[in-house]
């Protein structure tokens, strides 16, 4: 029997509470939150709207929307078909959708983003793939929508005016020689 509820193994002896050299300590959140990251493991498929207050790590597949008020990590085998919003993001997998990051976006060599990117700062490793518009700067992603302070002007279309007898010759109206 152990004292003070110390964990025991199958043989009834106490197991150490600190990791041994062969064990990996639990992952610590990157944003300094005391709660562990939410992990969508490899082989897991999530569909719909996913919102989190803490760090999110995606190793599986997500379809829909992903929003976190912390750090988003997308693993190299992950496939995300979603609009993504995060404070910071580290992308190593595939995202098919727009990505909005208020802070730093880090694209690893294996990253593949097909959609518009909006962030404050971006780091791109050689080999990372992007297809879409990229906007980086001090503007927050939510303020990147069209400016509504002034009325929108209708798109100007070119106008063509012609008067009888002043039009351009057609390609088959070339002067013929020798007739």
C-alpha positions as CSV (number, residue, x, y, z in Angstrom):
1,X,0.0,0.0,0.0
2,X,1.3,3.5,-0.8
3,X,1.3,6.5,1.3
4,X,-0.7,9.6,0.4
5,X,-2.2,8.1,-2.7
6,X,1.0,7.8,-4.7
7,X,0.4,6.1,-8.0
8,X,1.2,2.3,-8.2
9,X,2.1,0.0,-11.0
10,X,0.6,-3.4,-11.7
11,X,2.9,-5.0,-9.1
12,X,1.6,-2.8,-6.3
13,X,4.8,-0.8,-6.0
14,X,4.9,3.0,-6.2
15,X,5.7,4.5,-9.6
16,X,7.8,7.6,-9.8
17,X,5.9,10.9,-10.2
18,X,8.7,12.5,-12.2
19,X,9.5,11.3,-15.6
20,X,12.4,8.9,-16.0
21,X,15.0,9.7,-18.6
22,X,13.2,7.5,-21.2
23,X,9.9,9.3,-20.7
24,X,8.9,12.5,-22.3
25,X,7.5,15.1,-20.0
26,X,4.0,16.4,-20.9
27,X,3.9,19.1,-23.5
28,X,3.7,22.6,-22.1
29,X,1.5,25.2,-23.8
30,X,3.4,27.7,-25.9
31,X,1.4,30.7,-24.8
32,X,2.0,30.4,-21.1
33,X,-1.5,29.2,-20.2
34,X,-1.8,26.8,-17.4
35,X,-4.1,24.5,-19.3
36,X,-2.8,21.9,-21.7
37,X,-3.3,22.2,-25.5
38,X,-6.4,20.7,-27.2
39,X,-5.1,18.0,-29.5
40,X,-6.9,16.7,-32.6
41,X,-4.8,13.6,-33.1
42,X,-3.7,11.9,-36.3
43,X,-6.5,9.7,-37.6
44,X,-9.2,12.0,-36.1
45,X,-11.6,13.9,-38.4
46,X,-13.5,16.9,-37.0
47,X,-16.3,18.6,-38.9
48,X,-18.0,21.9,-38.0
49,X,-17.1,25.0,-36.0
50,X,-14.2,24.6,-33.5
51,X,-13.5,27.4,-31.0
52,X,-11.0,27.3,-28.2
53,X,-9.6,29.7,-25.5
54,X,-6.3,27.8,-25.3
55,X,-3.7,26.3,-27.6
56,X,-4.8,24.0,-30.3
57,X,-2.7,21.3,-32.0
58,X,-4.0,19.7,-35.1
59,X,-2.5,16.4,-36.3
60,X,-5.6,15.0,-37.9
61,X,-8.2,16.4,-40.3
62,X,-10.5,19.4,-39.7
63,X,-13.3,20.6,-42.0
64,X,-15.3,23.8,-41.2
65,X,-13.8,26.7,-39.1
66,X,-11.1,26.8,-36.5
67,X,-10.7,29.7,-34.1
68,X,-8.5,30.0,-31.0
69,X,-7.5,32.9,-28.7
70,X,-4.0,31.3,-28.4
71,X,-1.5,29.4,-30.5
72,X,-2.6,27.1,-33.3
73,X,-0.2,24.3,-34.4
74,X,-0.8,22.3,-37.5
75,X,1.3,19.2,-37.8
76,X,3.0,18.0,-41.0
77,X,0.4,15.3,-41.7
78,X,-2.6,17.4,-40.8
79,X,-5.2,18.4,-43.4
80,X,-7.3,21.5,-42.6
81,X,-10.2,22.5,-44.9
82,X,-11.3,25.5,-42.9
83,X,-11.2,29.2,-42.3
84,X,-8.6,29.6,-39.5
85,X,-8.2,32.4,-36.9
86,X,-5.6,32.4,-34.2
87,X,-3.4,34.8,-32.1
88,X,-0.2,33.0,-33.3
89,X,0.2,30.0,-35.6
90,X,2.8,27.4,-36.6
91,X,1.9,25.5,-39.8
92,X,3.6,22.4,-41.0
93,X,0.7,20.7,-42.7
94,X,-1.9,21.6,-45.3
95,X,-4.6,24.3,-45.0
96,X,-7.2,24.9,-47.7
97,X,-8.9,28.1,-46.5
98,X,-8.1,31.6,-45.4
99,X,-5.7,32.1,-42.5
100,X,-6.0,35.1,-40.1
101,X,-3.3,35.5,-37.4
102,X,-3.2,38.5,-35.2
103,X,0.5,38.0,-34.3
104,X,3.2,35.8,-35.8
105,X,2.6,33.1,-38.5
106,X,5.3,30.6,-39.0
107,X,5.3,28.4,-42.1
108,X,7.5,25.3,-41.9
109,X,9.1,23.7,-44.9
110,X,6.3,21.2,-45.3
111,X,3.5,23.8,-45.0
112,X,1.0,24.2,-47.9
113,X,-1.6,26.9,-47.7
114,X,-4.2,27.4,-50.4
115,X,-6.0,30.6,-49.4
116,X,-5.5,34.2,-48.4
117,X,-3.1,34.9,-45.5
118,X,-3.5,37.9,-43.1
119,X,-1.0,38.3,-40.3
120,X,1.1,40.8,-38.4
121,X,4.4,39.0,-39.1
122,X,5.3,35.9,-41.1
123,X,8.3,33.6,-41.2
124,X,8.5,31.2,-44.2
125,X,11.0,28.4,-44.4
126,X,12.4,27.4,-47.8
127,X,10.1,24.9,-49.4
128,X,6.8,26.1,-47.8
129,X,4.0,26.6,-50.4
130,X,1.4,29.4,-50.5
131,X,-1.3,30.1,-53.1
132,X,-3.3,33.2,-52.4
133,X,-2.9,36.8,-51.3
134,X,-0.6,37.6,-48.4
135,X,-1.1,40.7,-46.2
136,X,1.3,41.4,-43.4
137,X,1.5,44.5,-41.2
138,X,0.1,46.2,-38.1
139,X,-3.5,45.8,-39.1
140,X,-5.5,43.2,-37.2
141,X,-7.1,40.5,-39.3
142,X,-10.6,41.7,-38.4
143,X,-9.9,45.2,-39.8
144,X,-8.8,44.0,-43.2
145,X,-12.4,44.0,-44.6
146,X,-13.3,46.8,-47.0
147,X,-13.3,50.3,-45.6
148,X,-16.9,51.3,-44.9
149,X,-16.1,54.9,-43.9
150,X,-16.7,56.2,-47.5
151,X,-19.4,55.0,-49.9
152,X,-18.2,52.5,-52.4
153,X,-17.8,53.7,-55.9
154,X,-19.4,51.7,-58.7
155,X,-16.9,49.9,-60.9
156,X,-16.2,52.1,-63.9
157,X,-16.7,50.4,-67.2
158,X,-15.1,51.7,-70.3
159,X,-17.5,53.3,-72.7
160,X,-17.1,53.1,-76.5
161,X,-18.8,55.7,-78.7
162,X,-18.9,55.4,-82.4
163,X,-20.4,57.6,-85.1
164,X,-21.5,56.3,-88.5
165,X,-18.6,56.3,-90.9
166,X,-15.9,56.7,-88.1
167,X,-15.6,53.1,-86.9
168,X,-12.5,51.1,-87.1
169,X,-12.0,48.9,-90.1
170,X,-12.8,45.2,-89.6
171,X,-10.0,42.8,-90.1
172,X,-11.5,41.5,-93.3
173,X,-12.0,45.1,-94.6
174,X,-8.4,45.4,-95.6
175,X,-7.8,47.3,-98.9
176,X,-7.3,44.9,-101.7
177,X,-4.6,45.5,-104.2
178,X,-5.0,45.1,-108.0
179,X,-8.8,44.9,-108.1
